[in-house]
Amino acid sequence: MIVGIPKEMKNNENRVALTPGGAYELVKSGHQVIIEQNAGAASGFADEDYLETGAKILSTSDEIFAQAELIVKVKEPVESEFKKIRPGQTLFTYFHFAADRELTDAMLASGATCIAYETVQKSDRSLPLLTPMSEIAGRTSIQVGAAFLEKPQGGKGILLGGVPGVKPAKVLILGGGIVGTNAAKIAAGMGADVVICDISLPRLRYLEDTLPANVRTLMASEYNIRRELPQVDLVVGAVLVPGGKTPHLLTRSMLSLMEPGTVLVDVAIDQGGTFESSHATTHDEPTYVEEGVIHYCVGNIPGGLPRTSTVALTNATFPYVQALADNGWKKACGVCPELIPGLNMIDGKVTCKNVAAAWNLTYTEPALD
């Protein structure tokens, strides 16, 4: 199979979908790997690194999309790529369709098979391709939150961990999944006073038992959240509905409950955002202020840490890329059943229930025989 790796087009998306090590394994298996020129440069991988594996370097994304049977990306296609995607082609990447109607319509019109990293799901309901980037985004959310709490950045001028005789910052984390847990670990490690919320009592019990003593758990009700906001310095939005739109746990009216200079980091912005006042930002312009509250809503947080992120992502995605290349998407779903929930679109039909529900579209059961 011809496997194509285009250069990412999203603002400051410095990751690449395949490391030279991954290219080597595919070539060794008899596949042709074509990579756009300089696609891996921002992640620290030169074209020569790929050439040494037997991969081919092509000058433009037009060539990649025209030749490849399987396109492997990091982020969803942007508008300039829509027309390059064709019927019968398989795309394997993060899509987040439930937050983007234009992308949804474009990919339906393309007739391609779209397999979304974020909805590939194992039998235990874990999300193996979302997990590594969620770990990075959760940890990074505290780094950026701490930075924007600094006064020159518009924040309150509070050190996250405080110092002897001075209280630490208070961090509120909405969502106790992978993002939230990793955010709590870093915030606690920096010495903050941390509260993590979730709607699952068993999950809260688990977090209570495993997280450090300076992390407290709280049921994620509107009443509880409202009571926390007047004292909070940093809020991390970490709610996930696989393939679906994120519910707003913090409404616009709640902004007035927080002090000016409070920082909101919405890690769930790819799926619509945990905060009603959120809209997507970029690494170039990562924040905006509404009612005195700083909003950080970058949709590709791990793209700012490409060397770590690219290697972590390939570690997770490569077994599925190999299965898709070896077998085609239908047979690959038999080899790796966790790919079946990842099927979001096939031949112009929506094959993911949450995507269909998000846009009131007809859901079609994927035909695998």
Secondary structure, DSSP 8 states (H G I E B T S, - for coil): -EEEE----STT----S--HHHHHHHHHTT-EEEEETTTTGGGT--HHHHHTTT-EEES-HHHHHHH-SEEE-SS---HHHHTT--TT-EEEE---GGG-HHHHHHHHHHT-EEEEGGG---TTS--TTTHHHHHHHHHHHHHHHHHHTSGGGTS----TT-BTTB---EEEEE--SHHHHHHHHHHHHTT-EEEEEES-HHHHHHHHHHS-TTEEEEE--HHHHHHHGGG-SEEEE----TTS----SB-GGGGGGS-TT-EEEEGGGGGT-SBTT---B-SSS-EEEETTEEEE-BTTGGGGSHHHHHHHHHHHHHHHHHHHHHHHHHHHHHH-GGGGGGEEEETTEE--HHHHHHHT--B------
